[in-house]
Amino acid sequence: MNTKGIPVISIVGRSKTGKTTFIERLIPLLKKKGLKVATIKHLHHDFEFDRPGKDTYRHKQAGAKITVISSPEKIALIEDVEKELSLEQIQSRYISGVDILITEGYKKESMPKIEIYQRKEGDKPVCINDKNLIAIVTDEQIDLSVPTFLRDDVEGVAGFIVSNFIDRKVS
């Protein structure tokens, strides 16, 4: 799956379990360890990236297939696609110059996954039987065959990622 040698880890879990919040806390710790981080968020529905009335929004509304906005600090691209691109296609087209790619979602893809899990009545982790599940982050200890981290142990997860995906890449 990984076309550029960049390690890819997906943060997965049910809706409203804190995946985005966890990623927000994880990125600064990975950066502190000297890593350049890219992220991709997977949605199951359409979205608008731009705001109505802004120039790039008006370009898209007028029919541009691709719209790019560029400044000295950032660049953003909005592109219409005929069908959903695979993670591999997105990575090969748009991701470069980073040490690690963290995705949110993509629980059906064949890649290493860390599940954010909150026990609710009758729920089990969604990736409990997935051979690509590498860790669980939860509010309570669970007896599984993968490492379990408490929700506040973001530093532990960052260390786990570096030792299992970055240090191995270097050696």
BAPAVEX-408227 format. One line per 3 residues: number of its first residue (from 1); their letters; for each residue x, y, z of N, C-alpha, C, O. Coordinates in nm, 3 decimals, m for minus. Example, Ala and Ser with C-alpha at 12.3 -4.5 7.8 and 13.67 -1.06 7.14 Angstrom:
1	AS	1.319 m0.569 0.780 1.230 m0.450 0.780 1.320 m0.330 0.780 1.424 m0.332 0.846  1.285 m0.225 0.708 1.367 m0.106 0.714 1.290 0.003 0.787 1.341 0.114 0.804 $
This chain:
1	MNT	0.080 m0.120 0.000 0.000 0.000 0.000 0.084 0.125 0.000 0.051 0.220 m0.072  0.192 0.131 0.078 0.269 0.253 0.093 0.365 0.271 m0.024 0.462 0.196 m0.036  0.338 0.367 m0.109 0.415 0.383 m0.232 0.539 0.469 m0.216 0.625 0.468 m0.305 $
4	KGI	0.552 0.542 m0.108 0.665 0.633 m0.093 0.754 0.599 0.025 0.843 0.678 0.058  0.734 0.488 0.090 0.816 0.452 0.205 0.783 0.531 0.330 0.855 0.521 0.429  0.679 0.609 0.326 0.636 0.686 0.443 0.546 0.596 0.527 0.446 0.545 0.476 $
7	PVI	0.578 0.575 0.655 0.489 0.495 0.739 0.350 0.560 0.748 0.337 0.681 0.760  0.249 0.476 0.741 0.110 0.521 0.749 0.044 0.450 0.866 0.048 0.327 0.875  m0.017 0.526 0.954 m0.091 0.470 1.067 m0.228 0.536 1.068 m0.240 0.658 1.058 $
10	SIV	m0.332 0.454 1.081 m0.467 0.507 1.084 m0.523 0.503 1.225 m0.517 0.400 1.292  m0.575 0.616 1.268 m0.646 0.625 1.395 m0.793 0.598 1.363 m0.855 0.673 1.288  m0.846 0.492 1.422 m0.982 0.448 1.388 m1.066 0.437 1.515 m1.016 0.449 1.626 $
13	GRS	m1.195 0.416 1.495 m1.288 0.397 1.605 m1.426 0.443 1.564 m1.446 0.501 1.458  m1.519 0.415 1.652 m1.657 0.459 1.626 m1.665 0.612 1.630 m1.575 0.680 1.679  m1.773 0.664 1.577 m1.799 0.807 1.577 m1.804 0.860 1.721 m1.856 0.794 1.812 $
16	KTG	m1.751 0.978 1.740 m1.757 1.050 1.868 m1.678 0.982 1.980 m1.714 0.993 2.097  m1.569 0.911 1.945 m1.487 0.848 2.049 m1.364 0.931 2.082 m1.290 0.897 2.175  m1.339 1.038 2.009 m1.225 1.124 2.039 m1.106 1.106 1.947 m0.993 1.138 1.984 $
19	KTT	m1.129 1.055 1.827 m1.019 1.033 1.732 m0.948 1.164 1.696 m0.826 1.173 1.703  m1.025 1.264 1.659 m0.967 1.393 1.619 m0.892 1.456 1.736 m0.781 1.505 1.718  m0.951 1.455 1.853 m0.886 1.511 1.972 m0.755 1.438 2.000 m0.655 1.501 2.034 $
22	FIE	m0.756 1.306 1.987 m0.634 1.230 2.011 m0.526 1.268 1.910 m0.409 1.285 1.947  m0.564 1.280 1.784 m0.467 1.319 1.680 m0.413 1.459 1.708 m0.293 1.484 1.690  m0.500 1.550 1.751 m0.455 1.686 1.786 m0.349 1.683 1.895 m0.257 1.765 1.894 $
25	RLI	m0.361 1.592 1.987 m0.264 1.579 2.096 m0.139 1.502 2.052 m0.031 1.526 2.106  m0.153 1.412 1.956 m0.042 1.328 1.910 0.055 1.405 1.820 0.176 1.390 1.834  0.003 1.486 1.730 0.087 1.556 1.632 0.197 1.639 1.699 0.313 1.626 1.659 $
28	PLL	0.168 1.723 1.799 0.276 1.801 1.860 0.385 1.714 1.923 0.502 1.752 1.923  0.347 1.600 1.977 0.446 1.510 2.038 0.535 1.447 1.933 0.655 1.430 1.954  0.477 1.410 1.819 0.558 1.356 1.709 0.651 1.464 1.653 0.767 1.438 1.622 $
31	KKK	0.598 1.587 1.641 0.681 1.699 1.594 0.796 1.725 1.691 0.908 1.752 1.649  0.768 1.716 1.820 0.870 1.738 1.924 0.982 1.634 1.911 1.096 1.660 1.949  0.948 1.516 1.859 1.048 1.411 1.837 1.121 1.430 1.703 1.199 1.344 1.662 $
34	GLK	1.094 1.543 1.637 1.164 1.576 1.513 1.099 1.527 1.386 1.160 1.532 1.280  0.976 1.479 1.394 0.909 1.424 1.277 0.825 1.529 1.205 0.765 1.616 1.268  0.822 1.518 1.073 0.730 1.596 0.991 0.608 1.507 0.969 0.621 1.394 0.921 $
37	VAT	0.491 1.558 1.004 0.369 1.478 1.005 0.271 1.529 0.899 0.249 1.650 0.886  0.212 1.436 0.824 0.101 1.467 0.734 m0.022 1.395 0.788 m0.009 1.290 0.852  m0.138 1.449 0.762 m0.263 1.383 0.803 m0.361 1.380 0.687 m0.360 1.468 0.601 $
40	IKH	m0.445 1.279 0.688 m0.557 1.270 0.595 m0.678 1.228 0.675 m0.673 1.130 0.750  m0.787 1.301 0.661 m0.914 1.269 0.728 m1.008 1.209 0.624 m1.031 1.268 0.519  m1.062 1.091 0.654 m1.156 1.026 0.562 m1.298 1.057 0.606 m1.334 1.042 0.723 $
43	LHH	m1.380 1.101 0.510 m1.523 1.127 0.535 m1.605 1.034 0.447 m1.560 0.992 0.341  m1.723 1.004 0.492 m1.814 0.920 0.414 m1.917 1.003 0.337 m2.012 0.949 0.280  m1.898 1.134 0.337 m1.996 1.221 0.269 m1.922 1.337 0.204 m1.803 1.358 0.230 $
46	DFE	m1.991 1.413 0.122 m1.935 1.529 0.054 m1.906 1.638 0.157 m1.959 1.635 0.268  m1.822 1.734 0.119 m1.790 1.844 0.209 m1.755 1.966 0.127 m1.722 1.956 0.009  m1.761 2.081 0.189 m1.714 2.206 0.130 m1.595 2.252 0.212 m1.603 2.265 0.334 $
49	FDR	m1.485 2.276 0.144 m1.361 2.314 0.210 m1.350 2.466 0.218 m1.289 2.520 0.311  m1.408 2.532 0.123 m1.397 2.676 0.111 m1.524 2.742 0.163 m1.624 2.675 0.185  m1.518 2.873 0.182 m1.634 2.945 0.233 m1.705 3.019 0.120 m1.641 3.077 0.032 $
52	PGK	m1.838 3.016 0.122 m1.914 3.090 0.020 m1.869 3.236 0.013 m1.846 3.301 0.115  m1.858 3.283 m0.108 m1.820 3.422 m0.130 m1.672 3.444 m0.152 m1.632 3.543 m0.213  m1.588 3.353 m0.103 m1.444 3.366 m0.123 m1.409 3.332 m0.268 m1.482 3.259 m0.335 $
55	DTY	m1.298 3.385 m0.315 m1.261 3.370 m0.456 m1.252 3.225 m0.499 m1.307 3.187 m0.603  m1.182 3.142 m0.421 m1.166 3.002 m0.463 m1.300 2.929 m0.461 m1.323 2.842 m0.545  m1.386 2.962 m0.369 m1.521 2.904 m0.367 m1.594 2.943 m0.496 m1.660 2.860 m0.558 $
58	RHK	m1.582 3.068 m0.535 m1.647 3.116 m0.656 m1.589 3.048 m0.780 m1.662 3.019 m0.874  m1.457 3.021 m0.780 m1.396 2.949 m0.892 m1.456 2.808 m0.904 m1.492 2.765 m1.014  m1.468 2.738 m0.792 m1.526 2.602 m0.792 m1.672 2.607 m0.837 m1.715 2.525 m0.917 $
61	QAG	m1.747 2.702 m0.785 m1.888 2.713 m0.822 m1.905 2.745 m0.969 m2.005 2.708 m1.030  m1.807 2.811 m1.027 m1.812 2.844 m1.170 m1.778 2.724 m1.257 m1.799 2.727 m1.378  m1.724 2.618 m1.195 m1.701 2.495 m1.271 m1.558 2.448 m1.282 m1.532 2.351 m1.353 $
64	AKI	m1.465 2.512 m1.214 m1.326 2.465 m1.219 m1.316 2.325 m1.160 m1.371 2.299 m1.052  m1.248 2.234 m1.228 m1.228 2.098 m1.176 m1.127 2.098 m1.062 m1.144 2.024 m0.965  m1.023 2.180 m1.074 m0.921 2.193 m0.970 m0.906 2.341 m0.937 m0.896 2.424 m1.027 $
67	TVI	m0.903 2.372 m0.810 m0.878 2.507 m0.764 m0.768 2.501 m0.659 m0.774 2.420 m0.566  m0.668 2.585 m0.676 m0.557 2.591 m0.581 m0.551 2.731 m0.525 m0.565 2.829 m0.598  m0.530 2.740 m0.396 m0.504 2.869 m0.332 m0.365 2.859 m0.272 m0.330 2.761 m0.206 $
70	SSP	m0.286 2.962 m0.296 m0.146 2.960 m0.255 m0.109 3.091 m0.187 m0.153 3.198 m0.228  m0.028 3.080 m0.082 0.027 3.197 m0.014 0.171 3.163 0.024 0.214 3.050 0.003  0.246 3.258 0.078 0.383 3.227 0.119 0.391 3.119 0.228 0.495 3.056 0.244 $
73	EKI	0.283 3.097 0.302 0.285 3.001 0.412 0.212 2.870 0.384 0.243 2.768 0.447  0.114 2.869 0.291 0.028 2.751 0.273 m0.013 2.735 0.128 m0.005 2.828 0.047  m0.057 2.614 0.099 m0.119 2.586 m0.030 m0.234 2.489 m0.002 m0.221 2.399 0.080 $
76	ALI	m0.343 2.508 m0.070 m0.457 2.417 m0.056 m0.512 2.388 m0.195 m0.511 2.475 m0.283  m0.558 2.266 m0.214 m0.609 2.223 m0.342 m0.747 2.162 m0.322 m0.768 2.082 m0.231  m0.838 2.200 m0.407 m0.971 2.139 m0.410 m0.988 2.081 m0.549 m0.976 2.152 m0.648 $
79	EDV	m1.016 1.952 m0.556 m1.026 1.885 m0.685 m1.152 1.798 m0.688 m1.176 1.721 m0.596  m1.230 1.811 m0.793 m1.343 1.721 m0.814 m1.288 1.586 m0.860 m1.196 1.582 m0.941  m1.344 1.478 m0.810 m1.302 1.345 m0.852 m1.424 1.268 m0.903 m1.536 1.288 m0.855 $
82	EKE	m1.400 1.181 m0.999 m1.508 1.100 m1.055 m1.554 0.993 m0.957 m1.672 0.960 m0.950  m1.459 0.939 m0.879 m1.490 0.841 m0.775 m1.389 0.862 m0.664 m1.285 0.924 m0.684  m1.420 0.810 m0.548 m1.332 0.828 m0.434 m1.194 0.771 m0.463 m1.181 0.658 m0.511 $
85	LSL	m1.091 0.849 m0.434 m0.954 0.803 m0.451 m0.918 0.710 m0.335 m0.963 0.730 m0.222  m0.837 0.610 m0.363 m0.788 0.524 m0.257 m0.684 0.602 m0.177 m0.630 0.703 m0.223  m0.657 0.555 m0.059 m0.555 0.617 0.023 m0.421 0.617 m0.049 m0.347 0.715 m0.044 $
88	EQI	m0.389 0.509 m0.116 m0.263 0.499 m0.190 m0.257 0.605 m0.301 m0.152 0.666 m0.323  m0.368 0.628 m0.370 m0.371 0.730 m0.475 m0.351 0.870 m0.415 m0.277 0.952 m0.471  m0.416 0.896 m0.304 m0.400 1.027 m0.238 m0.256 1.046 m0.195 m0.196 1.151 m0.217 $
91	QSR	m0.201 0.942 m0.133 m0.064 0.951 m0.084 0.033 0.974 m0.200 0.121 1.060 m0.190  0.019 0.898 m0.308 0.115 0.912 m0.418 0.101 1.047 m0.488 0.201 1.100 m0.538  m0.019 1.103 m0.493 m0.038 1.232 m0.560 0.002 1.352 m0.475 0.058 1.449 m0.526 $
94	YIS	m0.026 1.344 m0.344 m0.020 1.466 m0.264 0.072 1.464 m0.143 0.102 1.571 m0.089  0.117 1.350 m0.098 0.195 1.345 0.027 0.342 1.323 m0.003 0.380 1.221 m0.062  0.425 1.418 0.037 0.570 1.404 0.023 0.637 1.495 0.126 0.574 1.583 0.183 $
97	GVD	0.764 1.470 0.148 0.840 1.557 0.237 0.806 1.542 0.384 0.832 1.632 0.463  0.747 1.427 0.421 0.712 1.404 0.561 0.771 1.270 0.607 0.812 1.188 0.526  0.773 1.252 0.738 0.827 1.130 0.797 0.720 1.027 0.828 0.747 0.907 0.835 $
100	ILI	0.596 1.074 0.848 0.487 0.983 0.884 0.355 1.043 0.838 0.336 1.165 0.837  0.264 0.956 0.800 0.128 0.995 0.761 0.031 0.934 0.861 0.026 0.812 0.878  m0.045 1.019 0.926 m0.149 0.975 1.019 m0.283 0.997 0.950 m0.314 1.109 0.908 $
103	TEG	m0.362 0.892 0.940 m0.495 0.907 0.882 m0.598 0.893 0.992 m0.575 0.827 1.094  m0.713 0.955 0.970 m0.827 0.938 1.061 m0.935 0.869 0.980 m0.988 0.924 0.883  m0.968 0.749 1.022 m1.065 0.669 0.949 m0.994 0.559 0.873 m0.893 0.506 0.919 $
106	YKK	m1.045 0.526 0.759 m0.988 0.420 0.676 m0.980 0.287 0.752 m0.883 0.213 0.738  m1.081 0.258 0.832 m1.075 0.135 0.912 m1.084 0.008 0.829 m1.052 m0.100 0.878  m1.126 0.018 0.703 m1.133 m0.101 0.617 m1.007 m0.121 0.534 m0.991 m0.225 0.470 $
109	ESM	m0.916 m0.024 0.535 m0.791 m0.035 0.460 m0.695 m0.130 0.532 m0.704 m0.151 0.653  m0.604 m0.187 0.455 m0.504 m0.278 0.509 m0.379 m0.199 0.547 m0.285 m0.188 0.469  m0.381 m0.144 0.668 m0.268 m0.066 0.719 m0.269 m0.074 0.871 m0.372 m0.109 0.929 $
112	PKI	m0.158 m0.041 0.936 m0.157 m0.041 1.082 m0.262 0.054 1.138 m0.278 0.167 1.091  m0.334 0.006 1.240 m0.443 0.085 1.299 m0.426 0.093 1.450 m0.389 m0.004 1.516  m0.454 0.211 1.502 m0.467 0.232 1.646 m0.612 0.271 1.668 m0.659 0.372 1.615 $
115	EIY	m0.682 0.192 1.748 m0.824 0.220 1.770 m0.844 0.300 1.898 m0.789 0.268 2.004  m0.925 0.406 1.886 m0.969 0.482 2.002 m1.102 0.418 2.043 m1.198 0.417 1.965  m1.106 0.366 2.163 m1.221 0.285 2.205 m1.280 0.338 2.335 m1.210 0.363 2.433 $
118	QRK	m1.412 0.356 2.334 m1.490 0.387 2.454 m1.594 0.279 2.468 m1.674 0.256 2.378  m1.593 0.214 2.582 m1.691 0.108 2.603 m1.830 0.171 2.620 m1.851 0.257 2.705  m1.920 0.126 2.537 m2.061 0.161 2.551 m2.135 0.030 2.558 m2.081 m0.074 2.521 $
121	EGD	m2.254 0.032 2.604 m2.330 m0.091 2.626 m2.324 m0.186 2.506 m2.375 m0.154 2.398  m2.262 m0.300 2.526 m2.256 m0.403 2.423 m2.151 m0.383 2.316 m2.129 m0.472 2.234  m2.085 m0.267 2.315 m1.985 m0.240 2.211 m1.855 m0.312 2.238 m1.813 m0.327 2.353 $
124	KPV	m1.792 m0.355 2.130 m1.655 m0.407 2.134 m1.575 m0.319 2.039 m1.634 m0.250 1.956  m1.443 m0.321 2.049 m1.365 m0.244 1.952 m1.402 m0.285 1.809 m1.422 m0.404 1.782  m1.410 m0.188 1.717 m1.452 m0.218 1.580 m1.347 m0.298 1.504 m1.381 m0.369 1.409 $
127	CIN	m1.222 m0.288 1.544 m1.114 m0.357 1.472 m1.058 m0.474 1.553 m0.945 m0.517 1.529  m1.134 m0.525 1.647 m1.085 m0.629 1.737 m1.034 m0.752 1.661 m0.940 m0.818 1.708  m1.092 m0.784 1.547 m1.049 m0.901 1.469 m0.963 m0.864 1.347 m0.938 m0.948 1.262 $
130	DKN	m0.920 m0.739 1.340 m0.839 m0.691 1.227 m0.692 m0.722 1.254 m0.638 m0.679 1.356  m0.629 m0.795 1.165 m0.487 m0.832 1.183 m0.396 m0.709 1.178 m0.279 m0.719 1.217  m0.446 m0.595 1.132 m0.367 m0.472 1.125 m0.381 m0.384 1.249 m0.319 m0.278 1.257 $
133	LIA	m0.462 m0.427 1.345 m0.475 m0.353 1.470 m0.345 m0.366 1.548 m0.302 m0.477 1.580  m0.281 m0.252 1.578 m0.152 m0.256 1.647 m0.160 m0.207 1.791 m0.070 m0.234 1.871  m0.269 m0.136 1.827 m0.285 m0.086 1.963 m0.426 m0.036 1.984 m0.499 m0.008 1.889 $
136	IVT	m0.464 m0.027 2.111 m0.594 0.028 2.151 m0.567 0.141 2.250 m0.481 0.129 2.338  m0.639 0.252 2.234 m0.636 0.363 2.329 m0.775 0.369 2.391 m0.875 0.380 2.320  m0.781 0.360 2.523 m0.911 0.349 2.589 m0.908 0.411 2.727 m0.802 0.449 2.777 $
139	DEQ	m1.025 0.423 2.789 m1.036 0.475 2.926 m1.019 0.366 3.031 m1.006 0.395 3.150  m1.020 0.242 2.986 m1.009 0.131 3.080 m0.922 0.022 3.022 m0.912 0.008 2.900  m0.860 m0.055 3.108 m0.774 m0.164 3.060 m0.860 m0.272 2.994 m0.967 m0.308 3.043 $
142	IDL	m0.810 m0.322 2.882 m0.876 m0.429 2.809 m0.772 m0.538 2.787 m0.656 m0.509 2.759  m0.813 m0.661 2.800 m0.721 m0.771 2.779 m0.725 m0.813 2.633 m0.812 m0.890 2.592  m0.631 m0.761 2.555 m0.620 m0.794 2.413 m0.477 m0.833 2.382 m0.388 m0.817 2.466 $
145	SVP	m0.455 m0.883 2.263 m0.320 m0.926 2.224 m0.236 m0.811 2.169 m0.123 m0.833 2.125  m0.288 m0.690 2.170 m0.213 m0.573 2.125 m0.191 m0.479 2.244 m0.266 m0.486 2.342  m0.091 m0.393 2.237 m0.070 m0.298 2.346 m0.193 m0.210 2.369 m0.261 m0.169 2.274 $
148	TFL	m0.219 m0.183 2.496 m0.331 m0.097 2.535 m0.274 0.026 2.605 m0.191 0.015 2.695  m0.320 0.142 2.563 m0.277 0.269 2.622 m0.400 0.339 2.679 m0.507 0.335 2.620  m0.383 0.402 2.795 m0.490 0.485 2.848 m0.499 0.612 2.764 m0.400 0.657 2.707 $
151	RDD	m0.617 0.668 2.758 m0.644 0.783 2.672 m0.547 0.899 2.695 m0.510 0.969 2.601  m0.505 0.920 2.819 m0.415 1.031 2.849 m0.268 0.999 2.823 m0.183 1.087 2.838  m0.237 0.877 2.785 m0.098 0.838 2.760 m0.061 0.860 2.614 m0.015 0.769 2.545 $
154	VEG	m0.081 0.983 2.567 m0.049 1.016 2.429 0.102 1.007 2.406 0.147 0.967 2.299  0.179 1.044 2.508 0.325 1.033 2.499 0.367 0.887 2.478 0.458 0.859 2.400  0.300 0.795 2.547 0.329 0.653 2.529 0.299 0.606 2.388 0.375 0.528 2.331 $
157	VAG	0.189 0.653 2.332 0.152 0.617 2.195 0.254 0.675 2.097 0.295 0.608 2.002  0.295 0.800 2.119 0.395 0.861 2.032 0.525 0.781 2.036 0.586 0.756 1.932  0.567 0.741 2.154 0.688 0.659 2.167 0.673 0.525 2.098 0.766 0.476 2.033 $
160	FIV	0.556 0.465 2.112 0.526 0.336 2.047 0.536 0.350 1.895 0.595 0.265 1.828  0.480 0.458 1.841 0.484 0.481 1.696 0.628 0.499 1.650 0.670 0.438 1.551  0.703 0.583 1.720 0.841 0.609 1.680 0.924 0.482 1.686 0.998 0.452 1.592 $
163	SNF	0.913 0.407 1.795 0.997 0.287 1.807 0.957 0.177 1.710 1.042 0.098 1.669  0.831 0.171 1.672 0.786 0.063 1.584 0.784 0.099 1.436 0.784 0.010 1.351  0.782 0.229 1.402 0.769 0.267 1.262 0.880 0.358 1.213 0.918 0.350 1.096 $
166	IDR	0.932 0.444 1.297 1.036 0.537 1.253 1.174 0.478 1.278 1.257 0.474 1.187  1.200 0.432 1.400 1.331 0.374 1.432 1.360 0.253 1.344 1.474 0.235 1.301  1.260 0.171 1.316 1.278 0.054 1.227 1.313 0.097 1.086 1.393 0.032 1.018 $
169	KVS	1.254 0.207 1.043 1.277 0.259 0.907 1.423 0.303 0.892 1.483 0.285 0.786  1.479 0.361 1.000 1.614 0.413 0.997 1.716 0.299 1.002 1.819 0.305 0.935  1.688 0.193 1.082 1.786 0.087 1.098 1.801 m0.001 0.978 1.881 m0.095 0.980 $
